[in-house]
Amino acid sequence: MRLSRRSFLYGAAALTLMPWVWQTAGGSWADSLRPWQVLLIGINHYPQLAGVPPLAGCLTDVQLVKNLLLDGWGLADSDITLLTEQAATLDAVQETLGVLERSGQPLLVYFSGYGTLWQQQPALVLADATRSGEGILPLAELLRTKGVQVWLDTRFSPPPIEGEMLRWRFVPLHPGETRGRGEVSKDHLLWADLGVETHLNGVPMGLFTASFSHYLAALGGDRPLATSLMYTADELRWQTGAEMRLVSDGLAANLTLSPGFDGVVQGIGRDRSLQIWCGGLSPWLLTYCHPHSRWSTADGGTVVDMASFNGLLAQGVSSQPLQVGDRLYEQQRRLGKNLQLQVALDTNLSKIERVDAINALANEEKVAVLNSSDSLPDVVLTKSETAGSYGLEWPVGTLLEHSCSGSNEAAKAGIRRLNPLLNALLAQKWLTLTLNPTSSQVAVCTTLEQLSPTAKLLSRQSPPRSPNPLPDVLSTKLPAMNLHSPLTLAKGDTCRWSLYNYGDRPLNIVALAWDSSQGMLLLPLQTQSWQLAVAPGLNIPLYTWTLNRPCQWLKVFIISSPRPLSRFSQLSSHPNHSEPFISSGEDSLALVLGLLGDLSSEPEGNEFCLDVREWCTQGFTLRVV
């Protein structure tokens, strides 16, 4: 293992999101934003920094934020100033800030590009930056701008590892200026650490911007910004294996956003063809959505047959005429059954090791080897330097500790040994693709609490688009712990999931977990059964778990469906105790595919056809130390 857990957690830092603070107490987010001036800065290329590779996703990020502000929340083009690439020099940024500050309106600044430490203080690297420190903007100077709020997708500390799987947005400008992490004033209200980009659905983008803007667009309604951040932290922990720390002191707790959406019509062609911006749907999910997925207007009266997805854009054909600016919502999710686990090879493997590994993986039908660093892999095949055995890493370098055998082995033997784990990883990938916390209309609320050694609420999730009003007892704000620190519990702690069916239909519940040290687990929800039926209006403890072993990553999936989950039941044996049951790799994959068959209206075809309104998959990511 090339990276200790301590050193990884220390450096797993680096996307900075600073305050989105709205001074108005009520009204929609659009109303709150309308008087604001916005400066969007995106820089991929730094011509005066010799040897510094260009970034790729910064212009995508800027366009994503612009679309969110224009299409989602009602700002006008005249409210937004863009400075991109070589126009974003230090002089130009300072001059623009001065003009906008003198307007007397509140100012939002978004920056996507390289960050650095200069004299041990965080600074933005602008287009004319040099190694000697010219062309950089100290963050402290930016924050002195009157009335400014700042959103940054960058990094101010050296990345935890080197590698080609992720591109970190940090550049050292001087050898003596790269020690430490740099601190941002605690007077500013949102701080997140990541600062990394990759390709999602074929388009380069910053991971934090992609995820956070997706949830801001999709949640809407009376969901506070803290909820968007909670989902974002959970998603990024899971997709990258990187720790996310978000601080939100001072956010307006009762902020009301305009109604959420999944897509916005951007263009209209002949025969009711449409171009759709899909900013409200997860970019991770868009990669796997098949043609003929179906979206609709809010009332369901107009249906759009999606013809193709390309990055955050889609082409579709509507059943009735629509207008530019009309909002669309995911209705039917089509997923091909030929899904594969995307495996990348560690760049530190020797040439012969890489050849041997590719040959060995070629025999694995459900595995695809990535030949470039453009896409974010599901896992990385690596080799232990100490034991000489093969193992698997999360994309940013966290070794799945149980994946190494402890003894020297050839690639073919290593892949054969890892085959059950690869199947289990594919099973959890399928489960991840069923997550629909923003699209579901099932009236269900799932709560995670820590019971010992101290009692506290850790997380609460409920679909914002359910037609049933959320009961008053569930309207309390989310706890700060979701944002201030990861959901990390200690060995021996006890936690409990509870579920409230506040709809008018009985729900069938199953719970599965992916444990990075054991594989796929089934959670027995009652004696002699993995399933639990919950009547309307019932609020019950779902599962209590004393976490008796450390785990790098633990993802718990709670699936609620009014339809019977008969295939899942047929494939699972009866539990004989209350402890989680470890399912083998092939068995876990069969179980999960059976579950998707239960949720699908076309279980026997080449695709799963999933009405996202008719079930709810909620996910909770934990660490156990």
C-alpha positions in Angstrom: 0.0 0.0 0.0 1.6 3.2 -1.1 -0.5 5.5 1.0 -1.2 5.2 4.7 -4.7 5.9 5.9 -3.4 8.8 8.1 -1.6 10.5 5.2 -4.6 9.9 2.9 -7.1 11.4 5.4 -4.7 14.3 6.0 -4.6 15.2 2.4 -8.0 14.1 1.2 -8.8 17.7 1.0 -9.4 20.2 -1.5 -12.4 21.6 -3.1 -13.4 24.8 -1.5 -16.9 25.8 -1.4 -17.4 29.1 0.3 -20.5 30.8 1.4 -23.8 30.8 -0.4 -25.5 33.1 2.1 -28.7 34.7 1.2 -29.8 37.6 3.3 -33.5 37.2 2.6 -35.4 35.1 5.1 -38.2 34.0 2.7 -39.2 33.8 -0.9 -37.7 31.5 -3.6 -34.0 31.2 -4.3 -34.6 32.9 -7.6 -36.1 35.8 -5.8 -33.1 35.9 -3.4 -30.6 35.7 -6.3 -32.2 38.1 -8.7 -30.5 41.3 -7.3 -27.1 39.6 -7.2 -24.2 40.1 -9.6 -22.3 37.0 -10.5 -18.7 36.6 -11.7 -17.8 33.2 -13.1 -14.1 32.4 -13.7 -12.8 29.2 -15.4 -9.3 28.5 -16.5 -8.0 25.3 -18.2 -4.7 26.6 -19.7 -1.8 28.4 -18.0 0.7 29.3 -20.7 3.2 30.9 -18.4 3.5 27.9 -16.1 5.9 25.7 -18.0 5.4 22.0 -17.2 2.0 22.4 -15.6 -0.5 20.3 -17.4 -3.7 22.0 -18.5 -6.9 21.2 -16.7 -9.9 20.0 -18.7 -13.1 20.6 -16.8 -13.1 24.2 -15.8 -15.0 25.6 -18.7 -17.6 22.9 -18.3 -18.0 23.8 -14.7 -18.5 27.5 -15.5 -21.2 26.6 -18.1 -22.8 24.2 -15.6 -23.1 27.0 -13.0 -24.3 29.5 -15.5 -27.0 27.1 -16.7 -28.1 26.5 -13.2 -28.4 30.2 -12.5 -30.1 31.1 -15.8 -32.3 28.1 -16.5 -32.9 27.0 -12.9 -33.2 30.2 -10.9 -34.1 33.0 -13.1 -31.0 35.2 -13.4 -30.5 37.2 -16.6 -27.5 37.2 -18.8 -26.9 40.8 -17.7 -26.4 39.6 -14.1 -23.5 37.3 -15.0 -20.0 38.3 -16.0 -17.7 35.6 -17.5 -13.9 35.6 -17.4 -12.5 32.5 -19.0 -9.1 31.2 -20.1 -6.7 34.1 -21.1 -9.2 36.8 -20.3 -9.0 35.8 -16.6 -5.8 37.6 -15.7 -5.2 39.1 -12.3 -5.7 42.6 -13.6 -9.0 41.7 -15.3 -10.3 39.9 -12.2 -9.4 42.7 -9.9 -10.8 45.3 -12.2 -14.1 43.4 -12.6 -14.4 42.9 -8.9 -14.0 46.6 -8.3 -16.7 47.5 -10.9 -19.1 44.9 -9.4 -18.4 46.0 -5.8 -19.2 49.6 -6.7 -22.6 48.5 -8.0 -23.7 48.1 -4.4 -25.3 44.7 -5.1 -24.3 41.4 -3.4 -21.7 39.5 -5.4 -21.3 35.8 -6.0 -17.9 34.7 -7.3 -17.3 31.2 -8.7 -13.8 30.0 -9.6 -12.8 26.8 -11.3 -9.0 26.3 -11.9 -5.7 25.7 -10.1 -5.2 26.7 -6.5 -1.9 27.0 -4.6 -0.3 27.9 -1.3 1.6 31.2 -1.4 3.4 32.2 1.8 1.4 29.5 3.5 -1.9 31.1 2.5 -4.4 29.8 -0.1 -4.5 31.6 -3.4 -6.2 31.3 -6.8 -4.0 30.8 -9.8 -5.1 33.1 -12.6 -4.4 32.9 -16.3 -1.2 35.0 -16.2 0.3 33.3 -13.2 4.1 32.6 -13.1 6.3 30.5 -10.9 7.5 33.6 -9.1 4.0 34.3 -7.8 2.8 36.8 -10.3 -0.8 36.5 -11.4 -2.1 34.9 -8.3 -5.0 36.2 -6.2 -4.8 35.5 -2.4 -8.1 34.2 -1.2 -8.0 36.6 1.7 -7.9 39.5 -0.7 -10.9 38.2 -2.6 -12.8 37.7 0.6 -12.3 41.4 1.5 -14.5 42.4 -1.4 -17.6 44.0 0.1 -20.7 41.8 0.0 -18.9 38.9 -1.7 -19.8 35.2 -1.4 -17.4 32.7 -3.0 -17.7 29.3 -4.5 -14.4 27.6 -5.4 -13.7 24.3 -7.2 -10.0 24.2 -6.6 -7.4 22.9 -4.2 -5.1 24.6 -1.8 -3.0 21.7 -0.5 -0.8 19.1 -2.2 -2.9 16.1 -3.3 -2.8 12.9 -1.2 -1.4 10.8 -4.1 -0.1 11.1 -7.6 -1.8 9.2 -10.4 -3.7 9.5 -13.6 -7.1 8.5 -12.4 -8.0 11.9 -11.1 -6.6 15.3 -12.0 -6.0 17.5 -8.9 -6.5 21.2 -9.1 -3.4 22.2 -7.2 -0.1 23.5 -8.5 3.0 24.3 -6.5 4.5 27.6 -7.6 7.6 27.5 -5.5 9.3 24.6 -3.8 9.2 26.3 -0.4 5.5 27.1 -0.6 3.9 23.6 -0.7 4.2 22.6 2.9 1.0 22.6 5.0 -2.6 22.9 4.0 -3.5 26.5 4.2 -6.4 27.8 6.2 -9.5 29.7 5.1 -11.1 32.2 7.5 -13.8 30.6 9.7 -15.9 33.6 9.1 -16.9 32.1 5.8 -19.6 29.5 5.9 -19.0 26.7 3.5 -15.8 24.8 3.2 -15.3 21.5 1.4 -12.1 19.6 0.5 -11.6 17.8 -2.8 -10.5 19.9 -5.9 -10.4 17.2 -8.5 -11.7 16.6 -12.0 -12.3 13.7 -14.3 -14.6 12.8 -17.3 -18.2 11.9 -16.6 -20.3 10.7 -19.4 -17.5 11.8 -21.8 -17.3 15.4 -20.6 -14.5 16.7 -18.3 -15.8 18.4 -15.1 -15.0 19.1 -11.5 -16.6 16.4 -9.4 -17.8 18.7 -6.6 -19.4 21.2 -9.0 -21.1 18.4 -11.0 -22.6 16.8 -7.9 -23.5 19.8 -5.8 -25.1 21.7 -8.8 -27.1 18.5 -9.6 -28.6 18.4 -6.1 -29.2 22.1 -6.0 -31.2 21.8 -9.2 -33.0 18.5 -8.3 -34.1 19.1 -4.7 -35.5 22.6 -4.9 -38.8 23.3 -2.9 -38.4 23.7 0.8 -35.3 21.6 1.0 -32.5 23.6 2.7 -29.0 23.9 1.1 -27.7 21.7 3.9 -29.7 18.8 2.3 -27.9 19.3 -1.0 -24.6 19.3 0.7 -25.4 16.2 2.7 -26.3 14.3 -0.5 -23.2 15.7 -2.2 -20.8 14.6 0.5 -22.3 11.1 0.5 -22.1 10.8 -3.3 -18.5 12.0 -3.5 -17.3 9.8 -0.7 -18.9 6.8 -2.4 -17.9 7.6 -6.0 -14.3 8.5 -5.3 -13.4 6.8 -2.0 -12.2 10.3 -0.9 -13.3 11.9 2.4 -15.5 14.9 2.2 -15.7 17.5 4.9 -18.3 20.3 4.6 -18.8 23.1 7.0 -22.0 25.1 6.8 -22.2 27.3 10.0 -24.5 30.2 9.4 -26.4 28.9 6.4 -30.0 30.2 6.3 -31.8 27.2 7.8 -35.2 28.0 6.4 -34.2 28.9 2.9 -36.8 28.1 0.3 -35.6 27.2 -3.2 -37.7 27.3 -6.3 -39.1 23.9 -7.3 -36.5 21.3 -8.3 -36.2 19.8 -11.8 -34.1 17.2 -13.7 -33.9 19.0 -17.0 -34.7 22.2 -18.9 -35.6 22.5 -22.6 -32.8 24.5 -24.2 -33.6 24.1 -27.9 -36.5 23.1 -30.2 -36.2 21.5 -33.6 -38.5 19.9 -36.1 -41.2 17.4 -35.3 -41.0 18.3 -31.6 -37.4 17.3 -31.2 -35.7 18.9 -28.2 -32.3 19.6 -26.8 -32.4 19.3 -23.0 -29.9 20.3 -20.3 -29.9 17.5 -17.8 -28.3 19.4 -14.9 -30.7 18.0 -12.3 -29.8 14.4 -12.9 -26.6 12.8 -11.5 -23.8 12.9 -14.1 -22.8 9.4 -12.8 -26.2 8.1 -13.7 -26.4 9.9 -17.1 -23.4 7.7 -18.2 -25.6 4.6 -18.0 -29.0 5.8 -19.0 -30.1 4.2 -22.3 -32.1 5.7 -25.2 -35.9 5.6 -24.8 -35.6 6.5 -21.1 -38.6 8.7 -20.5 -39.0 12.1 -19.0 -42.1 14.3 -18.6 -43.5 17.6 -17.5 -44.4 18.1 -13.9 -48.0 17.1 -14.4 -47.0 14.1 -16.5 -49.2 15.3 -19.4 -46.3 15.7 -21.9 -43.8 12.8 -22.2 -40.4 13.1 -23.7 -38.7 10.0 -25.3 -35.0 10.5 -24.7 -33.0 9.6 -27.9 -29.5 10.1 -26.6 -27.4 11.5 -23.8 -24.1 13.4 -24.3 -22.5 14.8 -21.2 -25.1 16.9 -19.5 -27.1 17.3 -22.7 -29.8 15.1 -24.2 -31.8 14.8 -27.3 -35.4 13.9 -27.1 -38.8 14.0 -28.8 -41.9 15.2 -26.9 -45.5 14.0 -27.2 -46.8 17.5 -27.2 -45.2 20.9 -28.1 -42.9 22.4 -25.4 -41.2 25.7 -25.1 -37.6 26.7 -24.3 -37.3 27.0 -20.6 -39.9 24.3 -19.8 -38.8 22.0 -16.9 -38.7 18.2 -17.2 -38.6 15.4 -14.7 -37.2 11.8 -14.9 -40.0 9.3 -15.2 -38.6 6.0 -16.6 -35.0 4.9 -16.3 -33.7 2.4 -18.8 -30.5 0.5 -17.9 -28.9 -2.0 -20.2 -28.3 -5.5 -18.6 -24.8 -5.6 -20.1 -23.4 -3.4 -17.4 -19.7 -4.0 -16.7 -17.3 -3.1 -13.9 -14.9 -0.5 -15.1 -11.4 -1.5 -14.0 -8.3 0.7 -14.5 -4.7 -0.5 -14.1 -2.3 1.1 -11.6 0.2 3.2 -13.6 3.0 1.8 -11.3 2.5 -1.7 -12.7 5.3 -2.8 -14.9 4.7 -3.3 -18.6 4.7 -7.1 -18.3 2.4 -6.9 -15.2 0.0 -4.7 -17.2 0.0 -7.2 -20.1 -0.6 -10.1 -17.8 -3.4 -8.3 -16.0 -5.2 -7.3 -19.2 -5.0 -10.9 -20.5 -6.3 -12.3 -17.2 -9.2 -9.7 -17.1 -10.1 -10.4 -20.7 -11.6 -13.7 -19.5 -13.9 -11.9 -17.1 -17.2 -11.3 -19.0 -18.5 -8.6 -16.6 -15.3 -6.6 -16.4 -14.1 -3.9 -18.8 -10.5 -2.6 -18.7 -10.2 1.2 -19.2 -7.4 2.1 -21.6 -7.2 5.8 -20.8 -7.4 8.0 -17.8 -10.3 10.0 -19.2 -13.1 8.1 -17.4 -13.5 7.6 -13.6 -13.0 3.8 -13.0 -15.0 1.8 -10.5 -11.8 0.3 -9.1 -8.1 0.2 -9.9 -6.1 -3.0 -10.1 -2.9 -2.6 -8.2 -0.1 -4.7 -6.7 1.0 -4.7 -3.1 4.6 -3.6 -2.9 5.1 -5.6 0.4 3.3 -8.9 -0.3 3.5 -9.0 -4.1 -0.2 -9.9 -4.4 -2.8 -8.1 -6.5 -5.5 -6.0 -5.0 -8.1 -3.3 -5.7 -8.0 0.5 -5.0 -10.7 3.0 -5.0 -9.9 5.6 -7.7 -8.1 8.1 -5.5 -5.8 5.5 -4.0 -7.5 3.9 -1.0 -6.5 0.3 -1.0 -9.3 -2.1 -0.2 -7.3 -3.8 2.5 -8.9 -7.2 2.4 -8.4 -7.5 -1.4 -4.7 -8.5 -1.1 -3.8 -12.1 -0.3 -0.5 -11.4 1.6 1.6 -13.7 -0.7 3.3 -13.3 -4.0 1.2 -14.3 -7.0 0.9 -14.1 -10.8 -1.7 -11.9 -12.4 -3.9 -14.8 -13.6 -4.0 -16.3 -10.1 -4.7 -12.9 -8.6 -7.6 -12.1 -10.9 -9.1 -15.6 -10.2 -8.9 -14.9 -6.5 -10.4 -11.5 -6.9 -13.3 -12.7 -9.1 -15.9 -12.9 -6.2 -15.0 -9.4 -5.1 -15.3 -8.1 -8.6 -18.8 -9.6 -8.8 -19.7 -8.1 -5.5 -18.4 -4.7 -6.7 -20.6 -5.0 -9.8 -23.6 -5.8 -7.5 -23.0 -2.6 -5.5 -22.7 -0.6 -8.8 -26.1 -1.9 -9.9 -27.5 -0.9 -6.5 -26.0 2.6 -6.9 -27.7 3.0 -10.2 -31.1 2.5 -8.5 -30.5 5.4 -6.2 -33.4 7.9 -6.8 -33.7 10.2 -3.7 -34.7 13.2 -5.8 -36.9 11.4 -8.5 -38.9 9.1 -6.3 -42.5 9.9 -5.4 -42.7 7.3 -2.7 -43.7 8.8 0.7 -41.0 7.3 2.8 -38.6 8.9 5.3 -35.5 7.0 6.5 -33.6 8.1 9.6 -30.1 7.1 10.8 -29.4 7.6 14.5 -26.4 6.7 16.6 -27.6 5.1 19.8 -24.3 4.5 21.7 -22.0 5.7 23.2 -24.1 8.9 22.7 -27.5 9.3 21.1 -27.6 11.6 18.1 -29.3 12.0 14.8 -26.9 11.4 11.9 -29.0 11.6 8.7 -32.5 11.8 7.4 -33.7 11.3 3.9 -37.1 11.7 2.2 -38.0 12.2 -1.5 -38.9 15.9 -2.1 -41.3 15.0 -4.9 -43.7 12.9 -3.0 -47.2 14.2 -3.4 -47.8 13.5 0.3 -46.8 16.3 2.6 -43.9 15.7 5.0 -45.2 15.2 8.5 -44.4 18.0 10.9 -42.4 15.6 13.1 -39.9 15.2 10.3 -39.5 18.9 9.5 -36.6 19.6 11.9 -33.4 20.6 10.2 -30.6 18.2 9.5 -27.9 17.9 12.1 -24.6 19.7 11.6 -22.6 16.5 11.8 -23.6 15.6 8.3 -21.6 18.5 7.0 -18.9 19.2 9.6 -17.4 15.7 9.4 -17.9 12.4 7.6 -20.3 9.9 9.1 -17.6 8.1 11.0 -18.4 5.7 13.9 -16.1 3.7 16.1 -16.0 -0.1 16.4 -18.6 -1.1 19.0 -20.9 1.9 18.4 -24.5 1.0 17.8 -26.7 2.8 15.2 -30.3 2.3 14.1 -32.2 2.9 10.9 -35.9 3.8 11.2 -38.5 4.2 8.5 -41.7 6.2 8.4 -44.3 5.3 5.7 -46.3 8.5 5.5 -48.0 7.5 2.3 -51.3 5.7 1.7 -49.8 2.4 0.4 -48.1 -0.5 2.2 -44.3 -0.6 1.4 -42.1 -3.6 1.1 -38.6 -2.9 2.5 -35.3 -4.6 2.0 -31.8 -3.4 3.1 -28.4 -4.3 1.7 -25.0 -3.0 2.5 -21.7 -3.0 0.8 -18.8 -3.4 3.3 -15.4 -2.8 1.7 -13.8 -5.3 4.0 -16.4 -8.1 3.6 -18.4 -7.6 0.4 -22.2 -7.5 0.0 -24.3 -7.9 3.2 -28.0 -8.7 3.7 -29.6 -7.1 6.7 -32.4 -9.2 8.3 -35.3 -6.8 9.0 -37.3 -9.4 10.9 -37.1 -13.0 12.0 -36.9 -15.5 9.1 -37.2 -12.8 6.5 -35.0 -10.2 4.7 -38.2 -8.3 3.8 -40.4 -6.2 5.9 -43.9 -4.9 5.0 -44.7 -1.5 6.5 -48.3 -0.3 6.6 -49.3 3.3 5.8 -48.8 5.7 8.7 -46.4 3.4 10.5 -43.1 4.7 11.9 -40.9 1.8 13.0 -37.3 0.9 13.9 -35.9 -0.8 10.8 -32.6 -2.3 11.8 -30.2 -1.8 14.8 -26.6 -2.6 14.1 -23.7 -2.8 16.6 -20.7 -2.2 14.3 -18.3 -4.8 15.7 -15.5 -4.5 13.1 -13.6 -1.6 11.4 -14.6 -0.8 7.8 -13.0 1.7 5.4 -16.4 2.2 3.7 -19.9 1.0 4.5 -22.8 1.8 2.2 -26.3 0.9 3.4 -29.0 0.8 0.8 -32.7 1.0 1.9 -35.1 0.0 -0.9 -38.8 0.8 -0.5 -41.4 -0.4 -3.0 -45.2 -0.8 -3.0 -44.7 -3.8 -5.4 -43.8 -7.2 -4.0 -40.1 -8.1 -4.2 -40.7 -11.7 -5.1 -37.6 -12.4 -7.2 -35.4 -11.1 -4.5 -37.1 -13.3 -1.9 -36.8 -16.4 -4.1 -33.1 -15.9 -4.5 -32.4 -15.3 -0.8 -32.4 -18.0 1.9 -34.1 -17.3 5.2 -32.0 -15.6 7.9 -31.2 -17.6 10.9 -29.9 -14.8 13.2 -30.1 -11.1 13.5 -26.5 -10.3 12.3 -25.8 -9.2 8.7 -25.3 -12.1 6.3 -22.3 -12.1 3.9 -23.4 -13.0 0.4 -20.8 -14.4 -2.0 -19.9 -12.4 -5.0 -22.0 -14.4 -7.6 -24.9 -14.8 -5.2 -24.9 -11.1 -4.4 -24.9 -10.2 -8.1 -27.8 -12.5 -8.7 -29.7 -11.1 -5.7 -29.3 -7.5 -6.9 -30.3 -8.3 -10.5 -33.3 -10.1 -9.1 -34.2 -7.0 -7.1 -33.9 -4.9 -10.3 -36.2 -7.4 -12.0 -38.8 -6.8 -9.3 -38.6 -3.0 -9.8 -38.6 -3.3 -13.6 -41.7 -3.4 -15.8 -39.7 -5.3 -18.4 -37.7 -7.8 -16.4 -37.2 -10.3 -19.2 -35.9 -8.0 -21.9 -32.4 -6.7 -22.6 -33.0 -3.7 -20.4 -34.4 -2.9 -17.0 -37.2 -0.4 -17.4 -37.6 1.4 -14.1 -40.4 3.8 -13.2 -38.4 6.0 -10.8 -41.6 7.3 -9.2 -42.6 3.9 -8.0 -39.8 2.9 -5.6 -37.2 4.7 -3.5 -33.6 3.6 -3.0 -31.8 5.6 -0.2 -28.1 5.3 0.6 -26.0 6.1 3.6 -22.2 6.0 3.5 -20.3 5.4 6.8 -16.8 4.7 8.0 -16.1 2.5 11.0 -12.7 3.0 12.7 
